[in-house]
Amino acid sequence: MGKINRLKKCRFCNSRLLKKNLTMKNMPFTDEFLHKRDLGKEFLDDIEIYTCSKCSLVQTLKNINVSKYYLDYQYSVGQSATANNFMKKLARNINKKYFSNKKNKKIFEIGSSDGCQLNEFKKLKFGVTGCEPSKSLSELAAKRKIKTINSMFTSDTINILEKKKFDVILLSYTFDHLQNPKDFLKNIKKILNKDGILVIEVHDLDKIFKNIEFCLFEHEHSIYLNRRTAKIILALLGFEIINFNIVNQKDRRANSLLFVAKLSNDRLKDFTKMAPPRPLNFVEFKKDIKNGISNLDRFIERAKTNGEKVAGYGAGGRGVMTLANMKNSSKLEFLLEKRPKSKNIYTPHSNIPIHGLNYLKNNKVDKILVFSFGYLKEIKKDLKQFGYKSNQITSFVDVMKGSYV
């Protein structure tokens, strides 16, 4: 990875009143999978989580140059029925609620991946444009005839757009990757129609605490929001959040904070006048993390003692980061992924081999620990064809909380 720039001020309000809450030692990037010859050569560095005492934003203070990292980024949810259902409902609900009678409506998605989400808007007669730094994902989008700018979104992107303005600007699990969210929102205002909407989906910090999802603290993520901090940082830049329920929670993918915002004339100048935040108890959270990891290690150890084989499922961020923090991760037989990035690859740090589902045909296990728990129902359905029953398939969140241990 590139150079690391360590910040001394809040990413948003520039305050120096920052408190370190949590440190995770020697953590990898979540998508830097390794071939056998490269084991031990992956990027590792501490992840440190801070809270700004002034604006309450939870954040990291390291800017890592990830431009080359995202050039080869291949993560996509396009093969998931659960994700496809969500994308259809998001497009339909936005269109029905805000643009059903509008002609020549346009949407711009930042972090548009392989164009699956934009394709749903295209079906609804939106003019669609994406911005995606990954070359391979941009090429997949092009095959769907989704116009895509193959680059990171910067102020230069506005020039590429040739002063076009959009009715919808969408970021799905992209906003929390931004190293400078304040300047980003300023740029968004330049390309959003005055009656347009900004739609953002990020991981919900409150749910991270509830589900002990420490694994969502990653090098790739710079900021962590809940409803209150989302309202604050958008209000400071002249946006007003108008909807937190554009898609029902049951139709979203696990940890999701999804909101719609519009431009506002009432720009917030003093966020301290807003309702005081509900304090996040990092002391208890760290205890929950320690106990949760112990429960996961014990789950695997007990299975091995009983002569049972355990595999993991999910080579996304949750799987990679959880395995990197466990002592017994090496006792997993392998890690399953519906569509692995490549053949003969291993997870960074924990170095677990990753295989597609067909690997199960000749390599049976007794239990499967699912890290991608938001897709659990779909995963159980996929694994049923290989003879696995529901009681053999367990969510890692349930294990962390004390079930099945």
C-alpha positions in Angstrom: 0.0 0.0 0.0 1.0 3.6 -0.3 2.1 6.2 2.1 0.3 6.6 5.4 -0.6 10.2 6.5 -1.5 10.5 10.2 -4.1 13.2 11.0 -4.2 15.3 14.1 -7.6 16.8 13.6 -11.1 15.6 13.2 -11.9 14.7 9.6 -15.0 16.9 9.7 -14.9 19.7 12.1 -11.1 20.0 12.5 -11.2 19.8 16.2 -8.2 18.4 18.1 -10.4 17.1 20.9 -10.0 13.5 19.9 -10.1 10.5 22.2 -8.7 7.1 21.2 -11.3 4.4 21.9 -10.0 1.2 20.4 -6.9 -0.3 18.9 -6.7 -3.5 16.8 -3.1 -4.6 16.3 -1.6 -5.5 12.9 -4.7 -5.7 10.8 -4.9 -6.4 7.1 -6.8 -4.9 4.2 -10.0 -6.9 3.6 -9.5 -7.4 -0.1 -5.8 -8.1 -0.3 -6.1 -11.9 -0.9 -2.8 -13.8 -1.3 -1.4 -16.5 -3.4 0.7 -19.1 -1.5 4.0 -17.5 -2.7 2.9 -14.2 -1.2 1.9 -15.4 2.3 3.4 -13.1 4.9 3.9 -10.2 2.5 0.5 -8.5 3.0 0.0 -5.0 4.4 -0.5 -5.0 8.2 -1.0 -2.0 10.4 -2.8 -1.0 13.6 -6.4 0.2 13.3 -7.1 2.9 15.8 -10.6 4.3 16.4 -11.2 7.8 17.8 -14.2 9.9 18.7 -14.3 13.7 18.2 -15.5 15.3 21.5 -16.8 18.3 19.5 -18.9 16.8 16.7 -19.1 13.2 18.0 -17.8 11.7 14.8 -16.2 8.2 15.2 -13.3 7.9 12.9 -9.8 6.7 12.1 -7.0 9.2 11.8 -4.9 7.4 9.2 -5.1 8.3 5.5 -3.6 5.4 3.5 -3.0 5.8 -0.2 -5.4 3.2 -1.6 -5.6 4.3 -5.2 -3.7 1.3 -6.5 -5.7 -1.0 -4.1 -9.0 0.0 -5.6 -7.7 -0.4 -9.2 -7.9 -4.2 -8.6 -10.9 -4.2 -6.3 -13.4 -6.9 -7.4 -16.1 -7.1 -4.7 -19.6 -7.2 -6.1 -22.9 -8.4 -4.7 -24.4 -8.9 -8.2 -24.7 -12.7 -7.8 -26.7 -12.5 -4.6 -30.5 -12.8 -4.7 -30.7 -10.9 -1.4 -28.7 -8.0 -2.8 -30.6 -8.0 -6.1 -33.9 -7.8 -4.3 -32.6 -4.8 -2.3 -31.4 -3.0 -5.3 -34.7 -3.4 -7.1 -36.6 -2.1 -4.1 -34.3 0.8 -3.6 -34.7 1.9 -7.3 -38.4 1.4 -7.3 -39.0 3.2 -4.0 -36.9 6.2 -4.9 -38.6 6.5 -8.2 -42.1 6.1 -6.8 -41.7 8.5 -3.9 -39.7 11.3 -5.6 -39.6 11.0 -9.4 -42.6 9.1 -10.7 -43.9 12.0 -12.8 -40.5 13.5 -13.8 -39.0 13.2 -17.3 -35.3 13.2 -18.1 -34.4 12.1 -14.6 -30.7 11.3 -14.0 -28.8 9.4 -11.4 -25.1 9.4 -10.6 -23.7 6.6 -8.4 -20.3 6.9 -6.8 -18.7 3.6 -6.2 -21.0 2.0 -8.8 -19.2 -1.4 -8.9 -20.3 -3.5 -11.9 -23.4 -1.4 -12.5 -26.0 -3.7 -11.1 -27.7 -1.0 -9.0 -27.7 1.5 -11.8 -29.2 -1.1 -14.1 -32.3 -1.1 -11.9 -32.6 2.6 -12.3 -32.1 2.3 -16.0 -35.1 0.0 -16.2 -37.1 2.8 -14.7 -36.0 5.2 -17.5 -33.3 7.0 -15.5 -30.3 8.3 -17.4 -27.5 6.6 -15.5 -23.8 7.4 -14.9 -21.4 5.6 -12.6 -18.0 6.4 -11.1 -15.9 3.4 -10.1 -12.1 3.2 -9.6 -11.9 -0.6 -10.2 -11.0 -1.3 -13.8 -12.5 -4.8 -13.9 -15.8 -3.7 -12.3 -16.0 -0.7 -14.7 -15.5 -3.2 -17.6 -18.4 -5.3 -16.3 -20.6 -2.2 -16.1 -19.7 -1.3 -19.7 -21.0 -4.8 -20.8 -24.3 -3.8 -19.2 -24.1 -0.5 -21.2 -23.8 1.5 -18.0 -21.8 4.6 -18.6 -19.0 4.6 -16.0 -16.1 6.9 -15.2 -13.2 4.7 -14.3 -11.6 6.7 -11.5 -11.9 7.8 -7.9 -14.4 10.6 -7.4 -12.6 13.9 -7.0 -13.1 17.5 -7.9 -11.7 16.6 -11.3 -14.6 14.3 -11.9 -16.9 17.3 -11.9 -15.0 18.6 -15.0 -15.4 15.2 -16.7 -19.1 15.4 -16.1 -19.1 18.7 -18.0 -21.3 20.6 -15.6 -24.1 18.0 -15.7 -26.4 17.9 -12.7 -28.3 14.9 -11.3 -31.6 14.3 -9.6 -30.2 11.4 -7.6 -26.6 11.0 -6.3 -26.2 7.5 -4.7 -23.5 6.0 -2.5 -23.9 2.5 -1.2 -21.2 1.6 1.4 -18.9 4.2 -0.2 -19.4 7.3 1.9 -17.8 5.7 5.0 -14.6 5.1 2.9 -14.1 8.8 2.2 -11.0 10.4 3.7 -12.4 13.9 3.4 -16.2 13.7 3.8 -16.5 17.5 4.2 -14.9 18.4 0.8 -16.8 15.5 -0.8 -20.2 17.0 0.3 -19.1 20.4 -1.0 -18.5 18.8 -4.4 -21.8 16.9 -4.4 -23.6 20.2 -4.1 -22.1 21.3 -7.4 -23.7 18.4 -9.3 -27.0 17.9 -7.5 -30.1 19.5 -8.8 -31.7 22.0 -6.4 -34.7 19.6 -6.0 -32.5 16.5 -6.1 -31.7 13.9 -3.4 -28.6 12.4 -2.0 -28.9 8.8 -1.0 -26.3 7.2 1.3 -26.0 3.7 2.8 -23.3 3.0 5.4 -22.8 0.7 8.3 -24.7 1.8 11.4 -22.4 2.4 14.3 -25.2 1.6 16.8 -25.7 -1.8 15.2 -21.9 -2.4 15.3 -22.1 -2.1 19.0 -25.3 -4.2 19.3 -23.9 -7.1 17.2 -20.3 -6.8 18.4 -19.3 -6.2 14.7 -15.8 -4.9 15.5 -14.9 -6.5 12.2 -16.4 -3.5 10.4 -13.6 -1.3 11.8 -11.3 -1.6 8.8 -8.4 0.3 7.1 -10.8 0.9 4.2 -13.3 2.8 6.4 -12.6 6.3 7.6 -15.8 7.3 9.4 -18.6 5.6 11.3 -22.0 7.0 11.5 -25.3 6.6 13.4 -28.4 8.6 12.8 -27.3 11.5 15.0 -23.9 12.0 13.5 -25.3 11.5 10.0 -27.7 14.4 10.7 -24.9 16.6 12.1 -22.3 16.3 9.3 -24.9 16.7 6.6 -26.6 19.6 8.3 -23.3 21.4 8.6 -22.9 21.3 4.8 -26.4 22.4 4.1 -28.2 19.1 3.7 -31.3 17.9 5.6 -32.0 14.1 6.0 -35.6 13.5 5.1 -36.0 9.8 5.1 -34.4 6.9 7.0 -36.8 4.2 5.7 -36.7 4.4 1.9 -36.3 0.6 2.1 -37.7 -1.5 4.9 -35.1 -2.9 7.3 -36.1 -6.5 6.6 -35.1 -6.0 2.9 -31.7 -4.5 3.6 -28.4 -6.3 3.9 -27.5 -6.9 7.6 -25.9 -3.7 9.1 -27.5 -0.9 7.1 -28.0 2.8 7.8 -29.8 4.1 4.8 -30.9 7.7 4.4 -32.1 10.3 1.9 -31.1 13.9 2.1 -32.0 17.1 0.2 -30.4 20.5 0.0 -31.5 22.9 2.7 -31.5 26.6 3.1 -31.1 26.2 6.9 -27.5 25.3 7.1 -26.6 24.2 10.7 -24.0 26.5 12.2 -23.9 25.3 15.8 -24.4 21.5 16.1 -24.0 21.7 19.8 -27.6 22.9 19.9 -28.8 19.5 18.6 -29.9 16.8 21.1 -27.0 15.5 23.0 -25.7 12.1 21.8 -26.3 8.9 23.5 -22.8 8.0 24.7 -21.2 5.0 23.1 -19.7 2.8 25.8 -16.4 1.7 24.3 -15.3 0.2 27.7 -18.1 -2.3 27.6 -17.8 -2.8 23.9 -14.1 -3.8 24.3 -15.2 -6.4 26.9 -17.9 -7.6 24.5 -15.3 -8.0 21.7 -12.9 -9.9 24.0 -15.7 -12.3 25.1 -17.1 -12.6 21.6 -13.7 -13.6 20.1 -13.2 -16.1 23.0 -16.6 -17.6 22.1 -15.6 -18.0 18.5 -12.3 -19.6 19.4 -14.1 -21.9 21.9 -16.7 -22.9 19.3 -14.0 -24.1 16.9 -12.0 -25.7 19.6 -15.0 -27.7 21.0 -15.8 -28.9 17.5 -12.3 -30.1 16.9 -12.2 -31.8 20.3 -15.4 -33.7 19.2 -13.8 -34.7 16.0 -15.8 -32.3 13.9 -14.5 -30.3 10.9 -15.5 -26.6 10.7 -15.4 -24.3 7.7 -16.1 -20.6 7.4 -18.3 -18.9 4.9 -17.7 -15.3 3.7 -14.5 -13.8 2.5 -15.7 -10.3 2.8 -14.6 -7.7 5.4 -16.5 -9.4 8.2 -14.8 -12.8 7.6 -11.3 -11.4 7.0 -11.3 -9.1 10.0 -12.8 -11.5 12.4 -10.4 -14.3 11.4 -7.5 -11.9 11.8 -8.4 -11.3 15.5 -9.0 -15.0 16.4 -6.5 -17.4 17.9 -8.1 -20.5 16.4 -8.7 -19.3 12.9 -6.0 -21.6 11.6 -8.2 -24.6 12.8 -10.8 -23.8 10.2 -10.6 -26.3 7.3 -11.1 -23.5 4.7 -13.2 -20.5 3.9 -16.1 -20.6 1.4 -17.1 -17.9 -0.9 -19.9 -18.0 -3.6 -17.7 -16.2 -6.1 -14.0 -16.2 -5.0 -11.8 -13.4 -6.4 -9.4 -15.9 -7.8 -8.3 -19.6 -7.6 -5.8 -20.8 -5.0 -5.9 -17.7 -2.7 -5.7 -17.2 1.0 -7.0 -14.6 3.5 -4.6 -11.9 4.6 -3.1 -12.3 8.1 -5.0 -15.5 9.0 -3.9 -17.3 5.7 -7.0 -19.5 5.3 -7.5 -21.0 1.9 -10.6 -19.8 0.0 -12.7 -22.0 -2.2 -16.0 -21.9 -4.1 -19.0 -23.8 -3.0 -18.3 -26.8 -5.3 -15.3 -27.6 -3.1 -17.8 -29.0 -0.7 -18.5 -31.9 -3.0 -15.3 -33.7 -2.1 -14.4 -31.9 1.1 -17.2 -32.4 3.6 -17.3 -30.6 6.9 -19.6 -30.9 9.9 -20.2 -27.2 10.7 -20.1 -24.0 8.8 -19.6 -20.7 10.5 -21.1 -17.9 8.5 -19.5 -14.4 8.6 -21.8 -13.0 5.9 -24.7 -13.3 8.3 -26.9 -10.7 6.4 -27.2 -13.4 3.7 -27.8 -16.3 6.0 -31.1 -17.3 4.6 -29.7 -17.3 1.0 -26.6 -19.1 2.2 -28.6 -21.9 3.8 -30.5 -22.3 0.6 -27.3 -22.5 -1.5 -25.7 -25.1 0.9 -28.8 -27.3 1.0 -27.9 -28.6 -2.4 -24.7 -30.0 -0.9 -26.6 -31.8 1.8 -26.2 -29.3 4.7 -29.0 -28.8 7.1 -29.8 -25.5 8.9 -28.5 -26.8 12.3 -25.1 -27.2 10.7 -24.9 -23.6 9.6 -24.3 -20.9 12.3 -24.0 -17.1 12.2 -20.8 -15.8 13.8 -22.8 -13.1 15.5 -24.9 -15.7 17.4 -21.7 -17.4 18.5 -20.1 -14.2 19.6 -23.2 -13.4 21.7 -22.9 -16.8 23.5 -25.2 -19.1 21.4 -23.9 -22.5 20.3 -20.8 -22.2 22.6 
